[in-house]
Amino acid sequence: EAQVTQNPRYLITVTGKKLTVTCSQNMNHEYMSWYRQDPGLGLRQIYYSMNVEVTDKGDVPEGYKVSRKEKRNFPLILESPSPNQTSLYFCASSPSVVSSYNEQFFGPGTRLTVL
Amino acid sequence: DAKTTQPTSMDCAEGRAANLPCNHSTISGNEYVYWYRQIHSQGPQYIIHGLKNNETNEMASLIITEDRKSSTLILPHATLRDTAVYYCIVINNNDMRFGAGTRLTVKP
């Protein structure tokens, strides 16, 4: 089944404890991205990757890191989480951004709480 | 900022057509209009997209004005399960910014 998976789905952690949220897609998509969603603010893009080893900042990259060593995986790293990073996080992938068709497929979300 | 403007919320009676408007007055010639919806806190789901022609699929129809400055998503026979937040976004290459969307509530 074509899908985007994220792990963990729920995480409660403490300030400063490094964490990684994994994202994997099995559709051979070139483009992957991370969003966070907060009440009243909609979906805001954190980072995106147009292909392996190519990443770029979205609208709210501060406090986050990403890597794209393989096409299927795009982990989100919080080196030193803070309470303002408490949010619902979504990973998404799409075939390519250089074609007219770039429907994004979203993962199920990761609800992160930083105490 | 998102390139689109949508009403904050709308109601629709079950079985009736839901017409969700979107303004994208600064759209440029090579930018597509995409619609997604998000049910509760699930991941957003693709609905439909278009460039300048009207489009229809099994989920919805998309009507784009001739000047491309606005569009309307039509759910022809809304059901309670269509209650969701609907996002209209304008996409050009890697710019995929979501606005706040329209919260559609389908009522029995």
Interface residues (C-beta under 8 A of the other chain):
Chain A: V4 Y31 S33 Y35 Q37 G40 L41 G42 L43 R44 Q45 Y48 M50 D56 D59 L88 F90 A92 V97 V98 S100 Y101 N102 E103 Q104 F105 F106 G107 P108 G109 R111
Chain B: A2 Y32 Y34 Y36 S41 Q42 G43 P44 Q45 Y46 H49 L51 Y87 I91 N93 N94 M96 R97 F98 G99 A100 G101
